[in-house]
Amino acid sequence: MFSTILKYTLGFFLAIAILVGSGFAGALYLMNRTSILPEKPVFNNDKPSVKAKYQKEKVNQNTSATVASTKKSPKKTPNPTKTPDSKESPESLPPGAYKARVTWPQGLSMRESSDVGAKRIGGVAFNRKVIVLEQSPDKAWQRIRIDGSKQEGWVKAGNTKAIDE
C-alpha cells in the first residue's frame, strides 16, 4: 500500500512538472517569435540614399547581389557636386578641423556639451556634411559645425566619417 501511494504521488508531481515545463517552453517560444522586428518598409517618396541603403541591406541578406541595386547609390548621391558654394569653407576651417559626413542612419543629436545629460540643441540628418572642429579629451565626443550654417554642438564620436573634397 505504501508503494501505491508513493507511485501515485510521484506520478502526480511528474505530471505537474511536465505541464509547467511545457507551458514555460511554449511561453518562451511565443515571446521570441513576437520579438522579431519586421522588415523596414521603403516608400516611393523616400530619399534616394535611404532607398539605396535598404536595398543594399536586403540584397546582402538574401546573398543574391544584383548589379542594379549597387549601381543606384552612386548615381543617386550627387550631393557633393550640388553644393558649389561649400568650396569657400575650406579656407575658413580652423586648424585641425576637417570635413566629415554623418554615417549613423538615424541621424545625430547635437548637445550643448560633451555629456549625455547635456541639453539637446538640435540634430544632424544622415549623410549630412559637417565640419569636425575638435574632440573631447576622452575621444568619446566631437564638436561639429553643420556645413553651410553656423550651428555648432557636440555629438558622439564614431558616427561621422572624414571626407576629402
Protein Blocks (a to p, Z undefined) as FASTA:
>chain_A
ZZmmmmmmmmmmmmmmmmmmmmmmmmmmmmmmmmpccdddddfkbcfklmmmmmmmmmmm
nopacfklmmmmmmmmmmlmmmmmlmmmmmmpcehiacdddfbfnbpaddfbdcfkbccf
bdcdehiacddfbdcfklpaccdddehiabdcdddehiaccddZZ
